[in-house]
């Protein structure tokens, strides 16, 4: 079980240095929508997921593979990238679409956060969809924990912070010890304030507004479902697979 005193929360990709994660367990969070999509893809049987920084890295990897084995996935400004097989709506990641495939994915913030977490001892991809699996994995070790909210271009995102707060709330059974990191206090406090109507609070978030009219209307409610999937996507050597599999 991690010591709650040392759990830290970072609020954007730009807010942490790679070194901050060395030797720790990191949970990477991008509720709208990268981590929710990755969790759904793993649940739908994707063989492996390779997160990359941008399209050029995606193409470099794709060129080394058989065309029938991979799918290019991701978004730019919320929208599927031209020539890609899939965008970044979790609802696209069905068994039919991704079963047994390797996904190469780049998104604006989420996959960057994942790539930047390479020095962590354990790297998990977390979302409300697989909250219970994340809590179970964290409880199994006494590593220091960092919750990485991907945010939006360096800014805090309410939905990511809410999930970090929700994890903290469950880990400390609703009562945050006095001695905790500032980031943990902020995330916990936000969850206490808005967590009783998760979906409505997230609907009112900046990123939900950004996505309005760009993505399927039901993406936000989809990403707000708690414990829908029992998977634990984890990254080793740059590749994400289901550690519960
Ligand atoms: O920022 C990201 O990584 C994406 O998840 C953003 S979007 O919801 O696809 O626009």
py3Dmol code that shows the C-alpha trace and the ligand (Angstrom):
import py3Dmol

protein = """\
ATOM      1  CA  UNK A   1       0.000   0.000   0.000  1.00  0.00           C
ATOM      2  CA  UNK A   2       1.523   3.381  -0.933  1.00  0.00           C
ATOM      3  CA  UNK A   3       2.170   5.918   1.828  1.00  0.00           C
ATOM      4  CA  UNK A   4      -0.417   8.664   1.256  1.00  0.00           C
ATOM      5  CA  UNK A   5       2.033  11.296   2.468  1.00  0.00           C
ATOM      6  CA  UNK A   6       4.096  10.876  -0.670  1.00  0.00           C
ATOM      7  CA  UNK A   7       1.388  10.666  -3.319  1.00  0.00           C
ATOM      8  CA  UNK A   8       1.843  13.593  -5.644  1.00  0.00           C
ATOM      9  CA  UNK A   9      -0.332  14.936  -8.433  1.00  0.00           C
ATOM     10  CA  UNK A  10       0.886  16.827 -11.493  1.00  0.00           C
ATOM     11  CA  UNK A  11      -1.670  18.802 -13.474  1.00  0.00           C
ATOM     12  CA  UNK A  12      -0.268  18.838 -17.003  1.00  0.00           C
ATOM     13  CA  UNK A  13       2.371  17.242 -19.231  1.00  0.00           C
ATOM     14  CA  UNK A  14       4.493  20.358 -18.845  1.00  0.00           C
ATOM     15  CA  UNK A  15       4.228  20.384 -15.021  1.00  0.00           C
ATOM     16  CA  UNK A  16       6.624  17.506 -14.388  1.00  0.00           C
ATOM     17  CA  UNK A  17      10.169  16.551 -15.331  1.00  0.00           C
ATOM     18  CA  UNK A  18      10.986  13.014 -16.431  1.00  0.00           C
ATOM     19  CA  UNK A  19      13.225  12.680 -13.353  1.00  0.00           C
ATOM     20  CA  UNK A  20      10.265  13.376 -11.017  1.00  0.00           C
ATOM     21  CA  UNK A  21       8.967   9.910 -11.853  1.00  0.00           C
ATOM     22  CA  UNK A  22      12.129   7.846 -11.530  1.00  0.00           C
ATOM     23  CA  UNK A  23      11.511   4.668  -9.541  1.00  0.00           C
ATOM     24  CA  UNK A  24       7.874   5.551  -8.755  1.00  0.00           C
ATOM     25  CA  UNK A  25       4.507   4.158  -9.827  1.00  0.00           C
ATOM     26  CA  UNK A  26       2.821   6.533 -12.249  1.00  0.00           C
ATOM     27  CA  UNK A  27      -0.811   6.637 -13.302  1.00  0.00           C
ATOM     28  CA  UNK A  28      -1.319   8.555 -16.532  1.00  0.00           C
ATOM     29  CA  UNK A  29      -4.710  10.196 -16.801  1.00  0.00           C
ATOM     30  CA  UNK A  30      -6.431  11.782 -19.798  1.00  0.00           C
ATOM     31  CA  UNK A  31     -10.122  11.223 -19.160  1.00  0.00           C
ATOM     32  CA  UNK A  32     -11.187  13.202 -22.293  1.00  0.00           C
ATOM     33  CA  UNK A  33     -10.185  11.116 -24.067  1.00  0.00           C
ATOM     34  CA  UNK A  34      -6.829   9.389 -24.592  1.00  0.00           C
ATOM     35  CA  UNK A  35      -6.674   7.263 -21.455  1.00  0.00           C
ATOM     36  CA  UNK A  36     -10.348   6.309 -21.811  1.00  0.00           C
ATOM     37  CA  UNK A  37      -9.677   5.246 -25.427  1.00  0.00           C
ATOM     38  CA  UNK A  38      -6.586   3.227 -24.517  1.00  0.00           C
ATOM     39  CA  UNK A  39      -8.430   1.450 -21.698  1.00  0.00           C
ATOM     40  CA  UNK A  40     -11.323   0.654 -24.058  1.00  0.00           C
ATOM     41  CA  UNK A  41      -8.935  -0.587 -26.765  1.00  0.00           C
ATOM     42  CA  UNK A  42      -7.178  -2.903 -24.336  1.00  0.00           C
ATOM     43  CA  UNK A  43     -10.556  -4.194 -23.154  1.00  0.00           C
ATOM     44  CA  UNK A  44     -11.510  -4.835 -26.792  1.00  0.00           C
ATOM     45  CA  UNK A  45      -8.470  -7.060 -27.298  1.00  0.00           C
ATOM     46  CA  UNK A  46      -5.904  -4.773 -28.936  1.00  0.00           C
ATOM     47  CA  UNK A  47      -2.662  -6.791 -28.908  1.00  0.00           C
ATOM     48  CA  UNK A  48      -0.426  -3.867 -28.066  1.00  0.00           C
ATOM     49  CA  UNK A  49      -0.551  -0.105 -28.108  1.00  0.00           C
ATOM     50  CA  UNK A  50       2.427   2.046 -28.993  1.00  0.00           C
ATOM     51  CA  UNK A  51       1.999   5.647 -27.817  1.00  0.00           C
ATOM     52  CA  UNK A  52       4.004   8.189 -29.804  1.00  0.00           C
ATOM     53  CA  UNK A  53       4.580  11.949 -29.689  1.00  0.00           C
ATOM     54  CA  UNK A  54       3.381  12.874 -33.159  1.00  0.00           C
ATOM     55  CA  UNK A  55       2.483  11.802 -36.669  1.00  0.00           C
ATOM     56  CA  UNK A  56       6.061  11.616 -37.849  1.00  0.00           C
ATOM     57  CA  UNK A  57       6.989   9.126 -35.102  1.00  0.00           C
ATOM     58  CA  UNK A  58       3.819   7.180 -35.884  1.00  0.00           C
ATOM     59  CA  UNK A  59       4.809   6.898 -39.560  1.00  0.00           C
ATOM     60  CA  UNK A  60       8.356   5.798 -38.717  1.00  0.00           C
ATOM     61  CA  UNK A  61       7.027   2.876 -36.674  1.00  0.00           C
ATOM     62  CA  UNK A  62       4.293   2.018 -39.191  1.00  0.00           C
ATOM     63  CA  UNK A  63       6.884   1.733 -41.986  1.00  0.00           C
ATOM     64  CA  UNK A  64       8.592  -1.121 -40.124  1.00  0.00           C
ATOM     65  CA  UNK A  65       5.380  -3.164 -39.882  1.00  0.00           C
ATOM     66  CA  UNK A  66       3.119  -5.245 -42.101  1.00  0.00           C
ATOM     67  CA  UNK A  67       0.179  -3.064 -43.212  1.00  0.00           C
ATOM     68  CA  UNK A  68      -2.355  -5.641 -42.026  1.00  0.00           C
ATOM     69  CA  UNK A  69      -1.062  -5.675 -38.469  1.00  0.00           C
ATOM     70  CA  UNK A  70      -1.379  -2.091 -37.298  1.00  0.00           C
ATOM     71  CA  UNK A  71      -3.822   0.764 -37.078  1.00  0.00           C
ATOM     72  CA  UNK A  72      -2.856   4.418 -36.962  1.00  0.00           C
ATOM     73  CA  UNK A  73      -4.927   6.129 -34.293  1.00  0.00           C
ATOM     74  CA  UNK A  74      -5.273   9.554 -32.766  1.00  0.00           C
ATOM     75  CA  UNK A  75      -6.426  13.108 -33.126  1.00  0.00           C
ATOM     76  CA  UNK A  76      -5.398  16.637 -33.842  1.00  0.00           C
ATOM     77  CA  UNK A  77      -7.631  19.309 -32.317  1.00  0.00           C
ATOM     78  CA  UNK A  78     -10.063  16.575 -31.321  1.00  0.00           C
ATOM     79  CA  UNK A  79     -10.554  15.306 -34.865  1.00  0.00           C
ATOM     80  CA  UNK A  80      -9.276  12.099 -36.515  1.00  0.00           C
ATOM     81  CA  UNK A  81      -6.067  12.720 -38.433  1.00  0.00           C
ATOM     82  CA  UNK A  82      -6.392  12.456 -42.211  1.00  0.00           C
ATOM     83  CA  UNK A  83      -5.269   9.030 -43.423  1.00  0.00           C
ATOM     84  CA  UNK A  84      -5.537   7.461 -39.953  1.00  0.00           C
ATOM     85  CA  UNK A  85      -7.699   4.401 -39.337  1.00  0.00           C
ATOM     86  CA  UNK A  86      -9.225   5.610 -36.059  1.00  0.00           C
ATOM     87  CA  UNK A  87      -9.630   8.872 -34.181  1.00  0.00           C
ATOM     88  CA  UNK A  88      -9.689   9.280 -30.396  1.00  0.00           C
ATOM     89  CA  UNK A  89     -13.269   8.409 -29.516  1.00  0.00           C
ATOM     90  CA  UNK A  90     -13.255   5.453 -27.099  1.00  0.00           C
ATOM     91  CA  UNK A  91     -16.396   4.229 -28.832  1.00  0.00           C
ATOM     92  CA  UNK A  92     -14.446   3.564 -32.023  1.00  0.00           C
ATOM     93  CA  UNK A  93     -12.252   1.054 -30.205  1.00  0.00           C
ATOM     94  CA  UNK A  94     -14.551  -1.946 -30.584  1.00  0.00           C
ATOM     95  CA  UNK A  95     -13.438  -5.568 -30.659  1.00  0.00           C
ATOM     96  CA  UNK A  96     -14.216  -5.649 -34.362  1.00  0.00           C
ATOM     97  CA  UNK A  97     -12.019  -2.626 -35.046  1.00  0.00           C
ATOM     98  CA  UNK A  98      -9.000  -3.320 -32.847  1.00  0.00           C
ATOM     99  CA  UNK A  99      -9.078  -7.013 -31.852  1.00  0.00           C
ATOM    100  CA  UNK A 100      -5.572  -8.531 -32.182  1.00  0.00           C
ATOM    101  CA  UNK A 101      -4.155  -5.370 -33.766  1.00  0.00           C
ATOM    102  CA  UNK A 102      -1.212  -3.189 -32.827  1.00  0.00           C
ATOM    103  CA  UNK A 103      -2.331   0.405 -32.373  1.00  0.00           C
ATOM    104  CA  UNK A 104       0.062   3.277 -32.963  1.00  0.00           C
ATOM    105  CA  UNK A 105      -1.483   6.295 -31.293  1.00  0.00           C
ATOM    106  CA  UNK A 106      -0.687   9.979 -30.987  1.00  0.00           C
ATOM    107  CA  UNK A 107      -2.886  12.545 -29.269  1.00  0.00           C
ATOM    108  CA  UNK A 108      -2.389  16.161 -28.222  1.00  0.00           C
ATOM    109  CA  UNK A 109      -1.664  15.659 -24.509  1.00  0.00           C
ATOM    110  CA  UNK A 110      -2.361  12.090 -23.368  1.00  0.00           C
ATOM    111  CA  UNK A 111       0.218  10.149 -25.378  1.00  0.00           C
ATOM    112  CA  UNK A 112       2.813  12.850 -24.644  1.00  0.00           C
ATOM    113  CA  UNK A 113       2.280  12.348 -20.915  1.00  0.00           C
ATOM    114  CA  UNK A 114       2.651   8.597 -21.347  1.00  0.00           C
ATOM    115  CA  UNK A 115       5.877   8.959 -23.365  1.00  0.00           C
ATOM    116  CA  UNK A 116       7.307  11.350 -20.784  1.00  0.00           C
ATOM    117  CA  UNK A 117       6.695   8.852 -17.955  1.00  0.00           C
ATOM    118  CA  UNK A 118       9.358   6.423 -19.178  1.00  0.00           C
ATOM    119  CA  UNK A 119      11.525   6.624 -16.033  1.00  0.00           C
ATOM    120  CA  UNK A 120       8.739   5.452 -13.727  1.00  0.00           C
ATOM    121  CA  UNK A 121       9.064   1.999 -12.216  1.00  0.00           C
ATOM    122  CA  UNK A 122       5.483   1.119 -13.089  1.00  0.00           C
ATOM    123  CA  UNK A 123       3.336   2.974 -15.618  1.00  0.00           C
ATOM    124  CA  UNK A 124      -0.423   2.482 -15.625  1.00  0.00           C
ATOM    125  CA  UNK A 125      -3.033   4.084 -17.861  1.00  0.00           C
ATOM    126  CA  UNK A 126      -5.990   5.143 -15.736  1.00  0.00           C
ATOM    127  CA  UNK A 127      -9.533   6.303 -16.338  1.00  0.00           C
ATOM    128  CA  UNK A 128     -12.864   6.102 -14.560  1.00  0.00           C
ATOM    129  CA  UNK A 129     -13.551   3.088 -16.789  1.00  0.00           C
ATOM    130  CA  UNK A 130     -10.881   0.993 -15.034  1.00  0.00           C
ATOM    131  CA  UNK A 131     -10.654   2.748 -11.676  1.00  0.00           C
ATOM    132  CA  UNK A 132     -10.910  -0.433  -9.596  1.00  0.00           C
ATOM    133  CA  UNK A 133      -8.008  -2.109 -11.450  1.00  0.00           C
ATOM    134  CA  UNK A 134      -5.829   0.953 -10.887  1.00  0.00           C
ATOM    135  CA  UNK A 135      -6.640   1.034  -7.167  1.00  0.00           C
ATOM    136  CA  UNK A 136      -5.871  -2.673  -6.854  1.00  0.00           C
ATOM    137  CA  UNK A 137      -2.542  -2.301  -8.681  1.00  0.00           C
ATOM    138  CA  UNK A 138      -1.495   0.662  -6.516  1.00  0.00           C
ATOM    139  CA  UNK A 139      -2.408  -1.170  -3.315  1.00  0.00           C
ATOM    140  CA  UNK A 140      -0.113  -4.074  -4.239  1.00  0.00           C
ATOM    141  CA  UNK A 141       3.127  -2.084  -3.909  1.00  0.00           C
ATOM    142  CA  UNK A 142       4.569   0.465  -1.542  1.00  0.00           C
ATOM    143  CA  UNK A 143       6.228   2.549  -4.279  1.00  0.00           C
ATOM    144  CA  UNK A 144       5.764   6.287  -4.137  1.00  0.00           C
ATOM    145  CA  UNK A 145       2.877   7.188  -6.452  1.00  0.00           C
ATOM    146  CA  UNK A 146       2.484  10.038  -8.900  1.00  0.00           C
ATOM    147  CA  UNK A 147      -0.813  10.782 -10.567  1.00  0.00           C
ATOM    148  CA  UNK A 148      -0.145  12.482 -13.882  1.00  0.00           C
ATOM    149  CA  UNK A 149      -3.054  14.519 -15.200  1.00  0.00           C
ATOM    150  CA  UNK A 150      -2.360  15.224 -18.881  1.00  0.00           C
ATOM    151  CA  UNK A 151      -4.306  18.491 -18.810  1.00  0.00           C
ATOM    152  CA  UNK A 152      -4.637  20.589 -21.916  1.00  0.00           C
ATOM    153  CA  UNK A 153      -1.599  22.287 -23.477  1.00  0.00           C
ATOM    154  CA  UNK A 154      -0.061  23.020 -20.063  1.00  0.00           C
ATOM    155  CA  UNK A 155      -3.319  23.879 -18.326  1.00  0.00           C
ATOM    156  CA  UNK A 156      -5.198  21.998 -15.664  1.00  0.00           C
ATOM    157  CA  UNK A 157      -8.156  19.904 -16.843  1.00  0.00           C
ATOM    158  CA  UNK A 158     -11.007  19.420 -14.390  1.00  0.00           C
ATOM    159  CA  UNK A 159     -11.853  15.884 -15.536  1.00  0.00           C
ATOM    160  CA  UNK A 160      -8.283  14.608 -15.050  1.00  0.00           C
ATOM    161  CA  UNK A 161      -7.986  16.272 -11.640  1.00  0.00           C
ATOM    162  CA  UNK A 162     -11.348  14.784 -10.627  1.00  0.00           C
ATOM    163  CA  UNK A 163     -10.093  11.303 -11.386  1.00  0.00           C
ATOM    164  CA  UNK A 164      -6.873  11.881  -9.438  1.00  0.00           C
ATOM    165  CA  UNK A 165      -9.078  13.092  -6.566  1.00  0.00           C
ATOM    166  CA  UNK A 166     -11.326  10.069  -6.868  1.00  0.00           C
ATOM    167  CA  UNK A 167      -8.328   7.705  -6.610  1.00  0.00           C
ATOM    168  CA  UNK A 168      -7.071   9.586  -3.554  1.00  0.00           C
ATOM    169  CA  UNK A 169     -10.518   9.541  -1.988  1.00  0.00           C
ATOM    170  CA  UNK A 170     -10.688   5.756  -2.287  1.00  0.00           C
ATOM    171  CA  UNK A 171      -7.086   5.178  -1.188  1.00  0.00           C
ATOM    172  CA  UNK A 172      -7.534   7.149   2.030  1.00  0.00           C
ATOM    173  CA  UNK A 173     -11.134   5.978   2.581  1.00  0.00           C
ATOM    174  CA  UNK A 174     -12.562   9.495   2.404  1.00  0.00           C
ATOM    175  CA  UNK A 175     -10.233  11.151   4.900  1.00  0.00           C
ATOM    176  CA  UNK A 176      -7.050  12.721   3.619  1.00  0.00           C
ATOM    177  CA  UNK A 177      -4.301  12.654   6.246  1.00  0.00           C
ATOM    178  CA  UNK A 178      -3.060  16.054   7.385  1.00  0.00           C
ATOM    179  CA  UNK A 179       0.401  15.575   5.935  1.00  0.00           C
ATOM    180  CA  UNK A 180      -0.073  15.224   2.199  1.00  0.00           C
ATOM    181  CA  UNK A 181       1.324  16.954  -0.861  1.00  0.00           C
ATOM    182  CA  UNK A 182      -0.328  20.160  -2.078  1.00  0.00           C
ATOM    183  CA  UNK A 183      -1.295  18.535  -5.396  1.00  0.00           C
ATOM    184  CA  UNK A 184      -3.043  15.706  -3.564  1.00  0.00           C
ATOM    185  CA  UNK A 185      -4.973  18.202  -1.427  1.00  0.00           C
ATOM    186  CA  UNK A 186      -6.131  20.112  -4.511  1.00  0.00           C
ATOM    187  CA  UNK A 187      -7.294  16.987  -6.381  1.00  0.00           C
ATOM    188  CA  UNK A 188      -8.979  15.551  -3.286  1.00  0.00           C
ATOM    189  CA  UNK A 189     -10.733  18.856  -2.562  1.00  0.00           C
ATOM    190  CA  UNK A 190     -11.994  19.145  -6.140  1.00  0.00           C
ATOM    191  CA  UNK A 191     -13.389  15.634  -6.026  1.00  0.00           C
ATOM    192  CA  UNK A 192     -15.099  16.332  -2.692  1.00  0.00           C
ATOM    193  CA  UNK A 193     -16.726  19.423  -4.172  1.00  0.00           C
ATOM    194  CA  UNK A 194     -17.875  18.024  -7.533  1.00  0.00           C
ATOM    195  CA  UNK A 195     -17.589  14.228  -7.287  1.00  0.00           C
ATOM    196  CA  UNK A 196     -21.227  13.626  -6.365  1.00  0.00           C
ATOM    197  CA  UNK A 197     -22.284  14.451  -9.944  1.00  0.00           C
ATOM    198  CA  UNK A 198     -19.327  13.356 -11.961  1.00  0.00           C
ATOM    199  CA  UNK A 199     -20.922  13.416 -15.385  1.00  0.00           C
ATOM    200  CA  UNK A 200     -22.556  16.805 -14.996  1.00  0.00           C
ATOM    201  CA  UNK A 201     -19.347  18.376 -13.627  1.00  0.00           C
ATOM    202  CA  UNK A 202     -17.314  16.961 -16.495  1.00  0.00           C
ATOM    203  CA  UNK A 203     -19.919  18.089 -19.043  1.00  0.00           C
ATOM    204  CA  UNK A 204     -19.292  21.620 -17.725  1.00  0.00           C
ATOM    205  CA  UNK A 205     -15.494  21.341 -18.080  1.00  0.00           C
ATOM    206  CA  UNK A 206     -13.443  23.414 -20.528  1.00  0.00           C
ATOM    207  CA  UNK A 207     -12.453  20.372 -22.565  1.00  0.00           C
ATOM    208  CA  UNK A 208     -16.031  19.090 -22.845  1.00  0.00           C
ATOM    209  CA  UNK A 209     -16.910  22.522 -24.279  1.00  0.00           C
ATOM    210  CA  UNK A 210     -13.969  22.312 -26.687  1.00  0.00           C
ATOM    211  CA  UNK A 211     -15.167  18.919 -27.900  1.00  0.00           C
ATOM    212  CA  UNK A 212     -18.779  20.023 -28.360  1.00  0.00           C
ATOM    213  CA  UNK A 213     -19.813  19.636 -32.032  1.00  0.00           C
ATOM    214  CA  UNK A 214     -16.474  17.971 -32.847  1.00  0.00           C
ATOM    215  CA  UNK A 215     -16.899  14.490 -31.395  1.00  0.00           C
ATOM    216  CA  UNK A 216     -19.806  12.098 -30.750  1.00  0.00           C
ATOM    217  CA  UNK A 217     -22.127  13.614 -28.144  1.00  0.00           C
ATOM    218  CA  UNK A 218     -22.003  10.534 -25.965  1.00  0.00           C
ATOM    219  CA  UNK A 219     -18.193  10.442 -25.628  1.00  0.00           C
ATOM    220  CA  UNK A 220     -18.348  12.458 -22.395  1.00  0.00           C
ATOM    221  CA  UNK A 221     -20.920  10.180 -20.664  1.00  0.00           C
ATOM    222  CA  UNK A 222     -19.006   7.155 -21.943  1.00  0.00           C
ATOM    223  CA  UNK A 223     -15.782   8.381 -20.310  1.00  0.00           C
ATOM    224  CA  UNK A 224     -17.598   9.064 -17.022  1.00  0.00           C
ATOM    225  CA  UNK A 225     -18.643   5.436 -16.470  1.00  0.00           C
ATOM    226  CA  UNK A 226     -16.955   4.017 -13.391  1.00  0.00           C
ATOM    227  CA  UNK A 227     -15.481   0.490 -13.330  1.00  0.00           C
ATOM    228  CA  UNK A 228     -16.903  -0.542 -16.698  1.00  0.00           C
ATOM    229  CA  UNK A 229     -13.783  -2.560 -17.575  1.00  0.00           C
ATOM    230  CA  UNK A 230     -11.530  -4.802 -15.565  1.00  0.00           C
ATOM    231  CA  UNK A 231      -8.316  -4.128 -17.501  1.00  0.00           C
ATOM    232  CA  UNK A 232      -4.993  -2.700 -16.382  1.00  0.00           C
ATOM    233  CA  UNK A 233      -3.107  -1.154 -19.288  1.00  0.00           C
ATOM    234  CA  UNK A 234       0.533  -0.798 -18.323  1.00  0.00           C
ATOM    235  CA  UNK A 235       3.569   0.285 -20.326  1.00  0.00           C
ATOM    236  CA  UNK A 236       6.886  -1.544 -20.469  1.00  0.00           C
ATOM    237  CA  UNK A 237       9.637  -0.674 -22.950  1.00  0.00           C
ATOM    238  CA  UNK A 238       7.329   1.765 -24.722  1.00  0.00           C
ATOM    239  CA  UNK A 239       4.524  -0.740 -25.317  1.00  0.00           C
ATOM    240  CA  UNK A 240       1.166  -0.825 -23.556  1.00  0.00           C
ATOM    241  CA  UNK A 241      -0.505  -4.175 -22.884  1.00  0.00           C
ATOM    242  CA  UNK A 242      -3.085  -5.468 -20.432  1.00  0.00           C
ATOM    243  CA  UNK A 243      -1.276  -6.369 -17.208  1.00  0.00           C
ATOM    244  CA  UNK A 244      -4.472  -8.074 -15.994  1.00  0.00           C
ATOM    245  CA  UNK A 245      -4.526 -10.325 -19.044  1.00  0.00           C
TER     246      UNK A 245
END
"""
ligand_1 = """\
10
LIG
O -5.290 15.701 -25.479
C -5.439 14.524 -25.770
O -4.556 13.680 -25.671
C -6.773 14.076 -26.324
O -7.306 13.080 -25.536
C -7.655 15.231 -26.596
S -9.166 14.894 -27.403
O -10.189 14.666 -26.430
O -9.056 13.800 -28.299
O -9.432 16.147 -28.133
"""
view = py3Dmol.view(width=600, height=400)
view.addModel(protein, "pdb")
view.setStyle({"model": 0}, {"cartoon": {"style": "trace"}})
view.addModel(ligand_1, "xyz")
view.setStyle({"model": 1}, {"stick": {}})
view.zoomTo()
view.show()
